[in-house]
Amino acid sequence: MSRVELTLADDLSDRIDMLVEQGEFLTRQKAMEELLTMGISTYDTVDDDDPQMDEGLFNQAVSDQQDPAMREDDDDYTF
């Protein structure tokens, strides 16, 4: 396991301490590990040829949408 030394702004350090005190993390070290892991995982490190990336949540949501003007339903809604 690599060892890293990190200098944080006081407000950021206080926020991490608060999360530990609130029980979100067992220790400050665990908090730092998990927060760094979550931050790094937000960056896409997957190859662009991955077929799963083509069917992401955003792409699926867009393809599921329908233009109401293009519907062929015979439902007559009146207000």
C-alpha positions in Angstrom: 0.0 0.0 0.0 1.3 3.5 -0.9 1.7 6.2 1.7 0.7 9.7 0.9 1.1 12.9 2.8 -1.6 15.5 2.2 -2.1 19.1 3.3 -5.8 20.2 3.5 -7.4 23.5 4.0 -8.7 23.9 7.6 -12.4 24.0 6.5 -12.0 20.8 4.5 -10.2 19.1 7.4 -12.9 20.2 9.8 -15.6 18.8 7.5 -13.9 15.4 7.3 -13.5 15.4 11.1 -17.2 16.2 11.4 -18.1 13.2 9.2 -16.0 10.9 11.4 -17.7 12.3 14.5 -21.1 11.8 13.0 -20.3 8.2 12.4 -20.1 8.3 8.6 -16.6 6.8 8.8 -14.9 4.7 11.5 -11.7 6.7 11.4 -10.1 9.7 9.7 -7.9 7.4 7.7 -10.9 5.4 6.4 -12.7 8.6 5.6 -9.7 9.9 3.5 -9.4 6.5 1.7 -13.1 6.3 0.8 -13.4 10.0 -0.1 -10.4 9.8 -2.4 -11.6 6.5 -3.9 -15.1 8.1 -4.6 -13.4 11.2 -6.1 -11.2 9.2 -8.4 -14.0 6.8 -9.5 -15.9 9.8 -10.9 -13.3 10.1 -13.6 -13.9 7.7 -16.6 -11.0 5.3 -16.8 -13.0 2.8 -19.0 -12.0 2.4 -22.7 -14.4 4.1 -25.2 -14.9 0.7 -26.9 -16.8 -0.6 -23.8 -20.4 -1.5 -25.0 -21.8 -0.8 -21.5 -20.9 2.9 -21.9 -23.2 3.1 -25.0 -26.2 2.1 -22.8 -25.6 4.4 -19.9 -28.4 5.8 -17.7 -28.5 9.1 -19.6 -28.6 7.4 -23.0 -31.3 5.0 -22.0 -33.4 7.8 -20.5 -33.1 9.8 -23.7 -34.1 6.9 -25.9 -37.1 6.1 -23.6 -38.5 9.5 -24.1 -41.3 10.1 -26.6 -42.5 13.3 -28.2 -46.2 13.6 -27.2 -47.0 15.0 -30.6 -45.7 11.8 -32.3 -47.9 9.5 -30.2 -50.5 7.5 -32.1 -52.8 6.9 -29.2 -56.4 7.5 -29.6 -56.8 8.8 -26.1 -58.8 12.0 -26.2 -57.7 14.1 -23.2 -59.8 17.2 -22.6 -59.3 19.8 -19.9 
